[in-house]
Amino acid sequence: MRSIRPSFTVRRGRSAGRRTSPVLAAVALVSALALTATACNSDGDDTAGGQVGASAAADDGKIKIPEDIKERLKEHGIDLDQWKNGAWKNWNKDDWLREANEFINPIIKGLWDPDRMRDADDPNRGVDDNDLSGDQGVTDPTPAPVQAQAVQPPYRTHAATAGKVFFDAPEGTMVCSATVVQDPAHPGKSNMVWTAGHCVHAGKKGGWYRNIAFVPSYNDTGMTNEELQSATKEQIAPYGIWWGDWAQTSQQWIEQGGETGGDGASYDFAVIHVTPEEGGSGKSLEETVGSALPVDFDAPAVSKAASITATGYPAAAPFDGQSLYQCQDKPGRLSLSTSDPTMYRIGCTMTGGSSGGGWVENGSDGKPTLVSNTSIGPVKSGWLAGPRLGDVAEGVYSAVSEKFAGQ
């Protein structure tokens, strides 16, 4: 999550006085074409760029990329071979792709090894409470801190849909939390993951992050940091590493998301479509982990929500990012701008690294449903806030599902 920001990375979507229609936001999603590249070390590369419908095929370990995609990459000064050999580390602002249809994220086998995953930092950008834009809308009193509780391992049994998102940013190797969600186009066979917008895109002053990958049930057995020093990749990532082959966030986040404060927080959500690094058995992510959560885009008003449970891997002190935690609390309201939707807020001591983690409520049928994700919190932990999902979020979610509906 990000600090208002807490020790998370949060971003906000658009300026106070300017409103983007849900239709525009749904259209201006972020698209990603992931090209499968090979590499034998952790110098990874991130390439892929293209438009809906474009594709890349692999043959004998070599990538065959359609000529039109190559040309689009060249227009942005991206040479595929150089990118694979480490050019993805160039964060020159002029070359940093940022528009909705410019996301590139090729698979780099072996990039996310145990050491790189264990050492990933939270995308925190410290801020103090004075960065809040004020209580122009309806804001309830600050909730009392709720002590985060460790999830009992194995995580696959008690929080099967939870996992970590890893990515590279100009600041270094970063990590967020995420949740496996259902795919309307593929019932029971979803490859969709829900997280925060600031976990895939830097907002108004940056672009798409690189080497985005999801690890479900990270450190499933709850090993200590010391034990993880010698852990195998299979122990850290029992269900494998799943690379994002498509990602979308709100246009509000892209245009207005900020490193600190609350800019864009009401629209700080994203959906990543993933594919296994090793190809796998042909099973979907949902089949692999055994579960996926439905998403409620008509989430209850705060007054009607009895309790919300937030899940994540907090990485900033006093946590180390290696274990899964949860907070449960009755939500209150947080308004950062009268022109933006009011956010949910709960008491919780989770810190940076828990950004993007799912907020779950039991629906009218008594079954768990995702209603938000961790977006922001104060520098000194004590509470978290997440966007209330509505038409814009549904547009992002539906677009990802529809993109892969025929596949």
JOJO-V463098 format. One record per residue. N is the residue number from 1. RES is the residue in one small letter. PHI is phi as a letter, one per 40 degrees, with the letter a starting at -180 (999 if undefined). PSI is psi in whole degrees, -180 to 180 (* if undefined). OMEGA is omega in whole degrees, 0 to 359 (NA if undefined). Layout:
# JOJO-V463098
<<N | RES | PHI | PSI | OMEGA> <N | RES | PHI | PSI | OMEGA>>
This chain:
# JOJO-V463098
<<1 | m | 999 | 169 | 183> <2 | r | b | 157 | 187> <3 | s | c | 128 | 164> <4 | i | c | 15 | 231> <5 | r | d | 138 | 184> <6 | p | c | -165 | 180> <7 | s | c | 55 | 174> <8 | f | b | 179 | 179> <9 | t | b | 113 | 179> <10 | v | b | 157 | 177> <11 | r | b | 162 | 179> <12 | r | b | 160 | 187> <13 | g | c | -42 | 183> <14 | r | a | 169 | 184> <15 | s | c | 157 | 182> <16 | a | c | 19 | 206> <17 | g | a | -4 | 182> <18 | r | b | 123 | 185> <19 | r | b | 133 | 178> <20 | t | b | 134 | 183> <21 | s | c | 151 | 179> <22 | p | d | -36 | 181> <23 | v | c | -46 | 179> <24 | l | c | -42 | 181> <25 | a | c | -37 | 181> <26 | a | c | -34 | 181> <27 | v | c | -37 | 185> <28 | a | c | 39 | 183> <29 | l | c | 173 | 179> <30 | v | c | 126 | 181> <31 | s | b | 149 | 181> <32 | a | b | 134 | 175> <33 | l | b | 116 | 182> <34 | a | c | 125 | 177> <35 | l | b | 137 | 182> <36 | t | c | 115 | 180> <37 | a | b | 157 | 179> <38 | t | b | 150 | 178> <39 | a | a | 147 | 182> <40 | c | b | 11 | 176> <41 | n | a | -176 | 184> <42 | s | c | 20 | 178> <43 | d | c | 13 | 181> <44 | g | e | 174 | 174> <45 | d | a | 156 | 186> <46 | d | b | 99 | 177> <47 | t | b | 146 | 172> <48 | a | i | 136 | 178> <49 | g | a | 147 | 179> <50 | g | i | -174 | 183> <51 | q | b | 169 | 180> <52 | v | d | 133 | 178> <53 | g | g | -18 | 180> <54 | a | c | 155 | 181> <55 | s | a | 162 | 178> <56 | a | b | 140 | 182> <57 | a | b | 146 | 179> <58 | a | b | 142 | 180> <59 | d | a | 116 | 181> <60 | d | f | 38 | 177> <61 | g | g | -1 | 179> <62 | k | b | 145 | 182> <63 | i | c | 134 | 173> <64 | k | b | 114 | 184> <65 | i | b | 130 | 178> <66 | p | d | 142 | 183> <67 | e | d | -35 | 182> <68 | d | c | -33 | 178> <69 | i | c | -41 | 178> <70 | k | d | -41 | 181> <71 | e | c | -39 | 180> <72 | r | c | -36 | 177> <73 | l | c | -41 | 180> <74 | k | c | -33 | 179> <75 | e | c | -27 | 179> <76 | h | c | 13 | 178> <77 | g | g | 25 | 182> <78 | i | b | 119 | 175> <79 | d | b | 122 | 187> <80 | l | d | -46 | 182> <81 | d | c | -43 | 179> <82 | q | c | -38 | 179> <83 | w | c | -45 | 181> <84 | k | c | -27 | 181> <85 | n | c | 13 | 175> <86 | g | h | -1 | 181> <87 | a | c | -17 | 179> <88 | w | c | -17 | 180> <89 | k | c | -7 | 179> <90 | n | c | 113 | 182> <91 | w | b | 27 | 176> <92 | n | d | 126 | 186> <93 | k | d | -36 | 182> <94 | d | c | -23 | 182> <95 | d | b | 0 | 183> <96 | w | c | 110 | 181> <97 | l | c | 134 | 185> <98 | r | b | -19 | 185> <99 | e | c | 164 | 187> <100 | a | d | -33 | 184> <101 | n | b | 21 | 184> <102 | e | b | 13 | 182> <103 | f | c | 130 | 176> <104 | i | b | 137 | 186> <105 | n | a | 67 | 181> <106 | p | c | 149 | 178> <107 | i | c | 131 | 175> <108 | i | b | 97 | 185> <109 | k | d | 132 | 177> <110 | g | g | -6 | 181> <111 | l | c | -47 | 182> <112 | w | c | 79 | 177> <113 | d | c | 171 | 183> <114 | p | d | -43 | 182> <115 | d | c | -44 | 183> <116 | r | c | -39 | 179> <117 | m | c | -43 | 183> <118 | r | c | -33 | 185> <119 | d | c | 1 | 181> <120 | a | c | 141 | 183> <121 | d | b | 164 | 176> <122 | d | c | 147 | 182> <123 | p | c | 51 | 183> <124 | n | c | 142 | 170> <125 | r | b | 106 | 188> <126 | g | d | 145 | 177> <127 | v | a | 156 | 176> <128 | d | b | 171 | 186> <129 | d | c | -18 | 179> <130 | n | c | -13 | 179> <131 | d | c | -14 | 177> <132 | l | c | 139 | 185> <133 | s | c | 1 | 178> <134 | g | h | 173 | 183> <135 | d | b | 56 | 181> <136 | q | c | -33 | 179> <137 | g | c | -153 | 181> <138 | v | c | 117 | 179> <139 | t | b | 127 | 179> <140 | d | c | 164 | 178> <141 | p | d | 149 | 180> <142 | t | d | 128 | 182> <143 | p | c | 153 | 175> <144 | a | c | 143 | 180> <145 | p | d | 139 | 175> <146 | v | b | 123 | 184> <147 | q | c | 125 | 178> <148 | a | c | 138 | 181> <149 | q | b | 135 | 179> <150 | a | c | 135 | 176> <151 | v | c | 135 | 181> <152 | q | c | 127 | 175> <153 | p | c | 157 | 0> <154 | p | c | 140 | 183> <155 | y | c | -28 | 181> <156 | r | c | -22 | 180> <157 | t | c | -38 | 187> <158 | h | b | -13 | 178> <159 | a | a | 63 | 189> <160 | a | c | -26 | 184> <161 | t | c | -6 | 185> <162 | a | c | 152 | 177> <163 | g | a | -175 | 181> <164 | k | b | 143 | 173> <165 | v | b | 126 | 177> <166 | f | b | 146 | 179> <167 | f | a | 163 | 177> <168 | d | b | 137 | 180> <169 | a | b | 169 | 178> <170 | p | d | -30 | 181> <171 | e | c | -14 | 181> <172 | g | h | -159 | 181> <173 | t | c | 126 | 187> <174 | m | b | 168 | 181> <175 | v | a | 146 | 173> <176 | c | b | -176 | 176> <177 | s | b | 163 | 183> <178 | a | a | 172 | 186> <179 | t | b | 136 | 174> <180 | v | c | 126 | 180> <181 | v | b | 160 | 181> <182 | q | c | 155 | 177> <183 | d | b | 112 | 181> <184 | p | d | -30 | 182> <185 | a | c | -17 | 181> <186 | h | b | 72 | 181> <187 | p | d | 128 | 178> <188 | g | g | -2 | 184> <189 | k | b | 44 | 183> <190 | s | c | 145 | 171> <191 | n | b | 32 | 184> <192 | m | b | 140 | 182> <193 | v | b | 137 | 179> <194 | w | b | 135 | 177> <195 | t | a | -167 | 178> <196 | a | c | 151 | 178> <197 | g | c | -37 | 182> <198 | h | c | -2 | 176> <199 | c | c | -5 | 178> <200 | v | b | -24 | 185> <201 | h | a | 140 | 184> <202 | a | c | -6 | 179> <203 | g | g | -155 | 191> <204 | k | c | -23 | 181> <205 | k | b | 11 | 182> <206 | g | a | -155 | 182> <207 | g | a | -156 | 182> <208 | w | c | 137 | 173> <209 | y | c | 171 | 188> <210 | r | b | 160 | 178> <211 | n | f | 43 | 181> <212 | i | c | 125 | 181> <213 | a | a | 151 | 181> <214 | f | b | 134 | 177> <215 | v | b | 101 | 179> <216 | p | c | 145 | 179> <217 | s | f | 44 | 178> <218 | y | d | 134 | 181> <219 | n | f | 52 | 187> <220 | d | d | -36 | 184> <221 | t | c | 2 | 176> <222 | g | g | 37 | 178> <223 | m | c | 150 | 177> <224 | t | c | 166 | 179> <225 | n | d | -38 | 179> <226 | e | c | -43 | 179> <227 | e | c | -32 | 181> <228 | l | c | -19 | 181> <229 | q | d | -30 | 181> <230 | s | b | 13 | 182> <231 | a | c | 150 | 177> <232 | t | c | 166 | 179> <233 | k | c | -36 | 180> <234 | e | c | -34 | 178> <235 | q | c | -37 | 180> <236 | i | c | -39 | 182> <237 | a | b | 75 | 186> <238 | p | c | -26 | 179> <239 | y | b | 14 | 178> <240 | g | g | -180 | 179> <241 | i | b | 130 | 184> <242 | w | b | 117 | 183> <243 | w | c | 143 | 177> <244 | g | c | 120 | 176> <245 | d | b | 4 | 175> <246 | w | a | 139 | 179> <247 | a | a | 146 | 178> <248 | q | a | 143 | 174> <249 | t | b | -180 | 181> <250 | s | c | 149 | 176> <251 | q | c | -30 | 177> <252 | q | c | -41 | 180> <253 | w | c | -45 | 181> <254 | i | d | -41 | 185> <255 | e | c | -32 | 189> <256 | q | b | -8 | 183> <257 | g | d | 135 | 183> <258 | g | b | 162 | 181> <259 | e | c | -30 | 182> <260 | t | b | 174 | 180> <261 | g | g | -157 | 185> <262 | g | b | 11 | 183> <263 | d | d | 121 | 175> <264 | g | g | 0 | 185> <265 | a | c | -32 | 181> <266 | s | c | -14 | 180> <267 | y | b | 27 | 185> <268 | d | c | 74 | 179> <269 | f | a | 159 | 180> <270 | a | a | 157 | 175> <271 | v | b | 132 | 178> <272 | i | b | 131 | 171> <273 | h | c | 133 | 188> <274 | v | b | 162 | 176> <275 | t | a | 144 | 184> <276 | p | c | 140 | 180> <277 | e | c | -40 | 184> <278 | e | c | 9 | 181> <279 | g | g | -47 | 174> <280 | g | g | -163 | 185> <281 | s | c | 3 | 183> <282 | g | g | -6 | 179> <283 | k | c | 148 | 177> <284 | s | c | 170 | 176> <285 | l | c | -45 | 180> <286 | e | c | -43 | 179> <287 | e | c | -34 | 182> <288 | t | c | -45 | 182> <289 | v | c | -16 | 176> <290 | g | g | 6 | 182> <291 | s | a | 161 | 174> <292 | a | a | 142 | 183> <293 | l | c | 143 | 171> <294 | p | c | 159 | 180> <295 | v | b | 133 | 181> <296 | d | b | 112 | 180> <297 | f | c | 9 | 173> <298 | d | b | 51 | 186> <299 | a | d | 150 | 183> <300 | p | c | 151 | 173> <301 | a | c | 154 | 183> <302 | v | d | -41 | 183> <303 | s | c | -20 | 182> <304 | k | b | -3 | 180> <305 | a | c | 110 | 183> <306 | a | c | -37 | 184> <307 | s | a | 142 | 176> <308 | i | b | 139 | 178> <309 | t | b | 122 | 178> <310 | a | b | 137 | 182> <311 | t | b | 142 | 178> <312 | g | a | 175 | 178> <313 | y | b | 82 | 181> <314 | p | c | 134 | 185> <315 | a | b | -24 | 180> <316 | a | c | 152 | 182> <317 | a | d | 141 | 11> <318 | p | c | 11 | 180> <319 | f | c | 167 | 181> <320 | d | b | 5 | 176> <321 | g | g | -1 | 185> <322 | q | c | -11 | 184> <323 | s | b | 153 | 182> <324 | l | c | 135 | 181> <325 | y | b | 164 | 177> <326 | q | a | 152 | 171> <327 | c | b | 140 | 178> <328 | q | b | 130 | 182> <329 | d | a | 157 | 172> <330 | k | c | 127 | 185> <331 | p | c | 153 | 171> <332 | g | b | -171 | 183> <333 | r | b | 144 | 175> <334 | l | b | 120 | 179> <335 | s | b | 122 | 179> <336 | l | c | -22 | 181> <337 | s | a | 140 | 180> <338 | t | c | -18 | 181> <339 | s | c | -9 | 180> <340 | d | b | 153 | 178> <341 | p | d | 142 | 176> <342 | t | c | 141 | 182> <343 | m | c | 160 | 169> <344 | y | c | 148 | 174> <345 | r | a | 136 | 179> <346 | i | b | 158 | 172> <347 | g | c | 134 | 181> <348 | c | a | 137 | 181> <349 | t | c | 6 | 177> <350 | m | c | 150 | 185> <351 | t | b | -166 | 181> <352 | g | d | 144 | 185> <353 | g | h | -28 | 178> <354 | s | c | -5 | 176> <355 | s | d | 138 | 177> <356 | g | g | -16 | 180> <357 | g | c | 147 | 185> <358 | g | c | 144 | 172> <359 | w | b | 124 | 189> <360 | v | b | 138 | 175> <361 | e | b | 150 | 174> <362 | n | c | 121 | 182> <363 | g | c | -175 | 181> <364 | s | c | -24 | 179> <365 | d | c | 3 | 178> <366 | g | g | -2 | 182> <367 | k | c | 147 | 181> <368 | p | c | 137 | 181> <369 | t | b | 137 | 178> <370 | l | c | 127 | 182> <371 | v | b | -8 | 180> <372 | s | a | -175 | 175> <373 | n | a | 156 | 179> <374 | t | c | 129 | 180> <375 | s | b | -58 | 184> <376 | i | b | 167 | 176> <377 | g | a | 171 | 181> <378 | p | c | 161 | 178> <379 | v | d | -46 | 175> <380 | k | c | 112 | 187> <381 | s | d | 154 | 180> <382 | g | i | -30 | 176> <383 | w | a | 160 | 176> <384 | l | b | 153 | 175> <385 | a | b | 148 | 180> <386 | g | a | 153 | 181> <387 | p | c | 145 | 172> <388 | r | c | 123 | 189> <389 | l | c | 131 | 181> <390 | g | b | -144 | 186> <391 | d | c | -41 | 182> <392 | v | c | -45 | 179> <393 | a | c | -40 | 179> <394 | e | c | -35 | 178> <395 | g | c | -42 | 178> <396 | v | c | -48 | 181> <397 | y | c | -47 | 182> <398 | s | c | -37 | 181> <399 | a | c | -40 | 178> <400 | v | c | -45 | 179> <401 | s | c | -46 | 182> <402 | e | c | -32 | 179> <403 | k | d | -38 | 184> <404 | f | b | 14 | 185> <405 | a | c | -35 | 183> <406 | g | c | 9 | 184> <407 | q | b | * | NA>>
